């Protein structure tokens, strides 16, 4: 039994977590199926109580394998559309484990790789950060001027990346989010509770639609791929906080996916586009023969030959393309006709609503507005199969509005409902896997420093099952090159000088001082919120004028 458990963890089946939107005739759904043979009628698991999942509203925590304690169960978070409600599912149950009432309606959600934090973005540009086990709201601040469209964590969990309709991408270090009281300014207000982003990536002109973050340790080994309704895809380097390359398309880009080895990326057009296309853009291409390094040899007859030697063949025939140049960022315009001629386009029969790659980047999974899933072979761009994710729905009930809103590939959970590991009565690694604890999420942030420090936060950045380095280096989670001033001495456990206690003060005097301080802070808070609303109104007006001017110029140019 133990050997079977170990082999199943080494060669876990790739599973697809999907969700579909609701329509007037069909309710939304969410389920888990296999990538090799996807099906909604015979899915591995179908969750009940799902309410109209919107794009970027589903996030999953994989089951953590640990033979010593039989692992820790995984979770699935699903936001209810246009409601301040979060449904929490376990792989071991098909109905909600918990329904959490949120402080406000959220537009997107993302759980950290180690499964200890969950971040949410609101329609008014605010970011929330909760600790799952305790429910503590560890951060809440205004990050963007418009709705947050997408949230993504780096693979080591050391940073959170947010995209918004204000065309900006902000990168937040986790150390800074946990210790905002150490910072004195912010890009939005001067409140001491607002953290400062590690960097701001602002080269897009319109709303951010999707983000893909490469695997690697933040920030020195991390790149970001972003898409926008301005018909461009951009590649960023977080080590230098700079733009590497821009790829300009003829239509708005809705979804992007980066190959696991960063050889290429895929970009899907918006559902409102006139053509339903998936572009494949290679980041490494064959070098022109005239520019290769060659060696000249003379034969015994005196004839000279130019050829690429065996030692230089691999290095000379392929060059990096799309990672910028020594002169700065590069820009490439992608022509649809030229891409079709080069077999770099996959044509889908229906508007595209979601997209993702398998774990080894051999299969591309594309969801449509009609609720269909297309499985495509990446090597030859051929559609292998088309499957409906609407279950046993009657043809008359399918209206073409039940879009596949979310697609996510993950290893098959060891604690999946009906799986032999959860149903076996044996002990040890094959025994029951405990459900990960989830508490009701708080509505008020722990603002006082003594309260924040009194609540232990056990997460070590980069720890957990997805750690990319050994346990000894995990504790060194502050890199002095970029995060030297983001965490206080108290949070790091350093010895700081203590001031002697003041003289004895009566309880009534202390209470009066506390009330006066609270009133002063409330007045300051109201004033800052009023100023923030005024700034947002001005920004909205400027944004509307900018869009109108751009549209007018495009109409004039077409005439």
Secondary structure by P-SEA (a helix, b strand, c coil): caaaaaaaaacccbbbbbbbbbccccccccbbbbcccccccccccccccccccccccbbbbcbbbbccccccccbbbbbcccccbbbbbcccccccccccccccccccccccccccbbbbbcccbbbbbbccccccccbbbbccccccccccccccccbbbbbccccbbbbbbaaaaacccccccccccccccbbbbccccccccccccccccccccccccbbbbbbccccbbbbbbcccccccbbbbccccccbbbbcccccbbbbbccccccccbbbbbbccccccccccbbbbbbccccbbbbbbccccccccccccccccccccbbbbbbbaaaaaaaccbbbbccccccccccccccbbbbbcccbbbbbbcccccccccccccccccccccccccccccbbbbbccccccccccccccccccccccccccccccccccccccaaaaaaccccccccccccccccccccccccccccccccccccccccccccccccccccaaaaaaaaaaaaaaaaaaaaaaaaaaaaaaaaaaaaaaaaaaaaaaaaaaaac
